[in-house]
Amino acid sequence: MVQPGYSGQPQQIDNNMTMSIVAIFLFWPLAIPAIMNASKVNPLVQQGDIAGAQAAAAESKKWSKLALYVGLGLWAVSIICCILWFVVVAAASNA
């Protein structure tokens, strides 16, 4: 539904789909709501619901960032644990 007297193309709103898809490889449980919200943005813009589209885009961005932070944090912890494991194994084999 387009507002009366409105002419031109609909407003472009970044749906954050790319960041949501990247986030699914790092921590998928939080990336799923990000993708779901990102997929709502374009249909809402087409309907003329700019406020709804902006809210969906903001939710998508929030969930994507959270998934990225958690995923990267888990990767960092995993790498640190692997390094510590190899250091302990190397120290035990030299003793």
C-alpha positions as CSV (number, residue, x, y, z in Angstrom):
1,M,0.0,0.0,0.0
2,V,1.6,3.2,-1.2
3,Q,0.8,6.5,0.4
4,P,-1.5,8.8,-1.5
5,G,0.4,11.5,-3.5
6,Y,3.6,9.4,-3.3
7,S,5.5,9.2,-6.6
8,G,8.8,7.7,-7.4
9,Q,10.5,4.6,-6.3
10,P,10.1,3.0,-2.9
11,Q,12.7,3.9,-0.3
12,Q,15.7,1.6,-0.2
13,I,16.4,0.0,3.1
14,D,19.3,-2.3,3.8
15,N,17.9,-5.7,4.8
16,N,21.2,-7.0,6.2
17,M,20.8,-10.3,4.4
18,T,24.5,-10.6,3.6
19,M,25.5,-10.1,7.2
20,S,22.8,-12.6,8.3
21,I,24.1,-15.2,5.9
22,V,27.7,-14.8,7.0
23,A,26.4,-15.0,10.6
24,I,24.8,-18.4,9.9
25,F,28.3,-19.9,9.4
26,L,29.5,-18.6,12.7
27,F,26.5,-19.2,15.1
28,W,23.4,-20.4,13.4
29,P,21.0,-20.4,16.3
30,L,21.1,-16.6,16.4
31,A,21.4,-16.1,12.7
32,I,18.0,-17.8,12.0
33,P,16.0,-14.8,13.5
34,A,18.3,-12.5,11.6
35,I,17.5,-14.1,8.3
36,M,13.8,-14.2,9.1
37,N,13.7,-10.5,9.8
38,A,15.9,-9.7,6.8
39,S,13.5,-11.5,4.5
40,K,10.6,-9.3,5.8
41,V,12.2,-6.0,4.8
42,N,11.6,-5.9,1.0
43,P,8.0,-7.0,1.1
44,L,7.2,-4.4,3.8
45,V,8.9,-1.7,1.6
46,Q,6.8,-2.9,-1.4
47,Q,3.6,-2.6,0.8
48,G,4.7,1.0,1.8
49,D,5.2,0.1,5.4
50,I,8.5,1.9,5.8
51,A,8.4,2.0,9.6
52,G,7.8,-1.8,9.7
53,A,10.6,-2.4,7.2
54,Q,13.0,-0.3,9.2
55,A,12.1,-2.2,12.4
56,A,12.6,-5.5,10.7
57,A,16.0,-4.3,9.3
58,A,17.0,-3.2,12.8
59,E,16.0,-6.5,14.3
60,S,18.0,-8.3,11.5
61,K,21.0,-6.2,12.2
62,K,20.8,-6.8,16.0
63,W,20.5,-10.6,15.6
64,S,23.3,-10.7,13.0
65,K,25.7,-8.8,15.1
66,L,24.9,-10.9,18.1
67,A,25.5,-14.1,16.1
68,L,28.8,-12.7,14.7
69,Y,30.0,-11.7,18.2
70,V,29.1,-15.0,19.8
71,G,30.5,-17.0,16.8
72,L,33.8,-15.2,16.7
73,G,34.1,-15.4,20.5
74,L,33.6,-19.2,20.3
75,W,36.2,-19.4,17.6
76,A,38.6,-17.4,19.7
77,V,38.1,-19.6,22.7
78,S,38.5,-22.7,20.6
79,I,41.8,-21.5,19.2
80,I,43.1,-20.6,22.6
81,C,42.1,-24.0,24.0
82,C,43.9,-25.7,21.1
83,I,47.0,-23.7,21.6
84,L,47.0,-24.4,25.4
85,W,46.4,-28.1,24.7
86,F,49.5,-28.3,22.4
87,V,51.6,-26.4,24.9
88,V,50.6,-28.8,27.7
89,V,51.2,-31.8,25.5
90,A,54.6,-30.5,24.4
91,A,55.6,-29.7,28.0
92,A,54.5,-33.2,29.1
93,S,56.5,-34.9,26.3
94,N,59.6,-33.0,27.2
95,A,59.4,-33.9,30.9
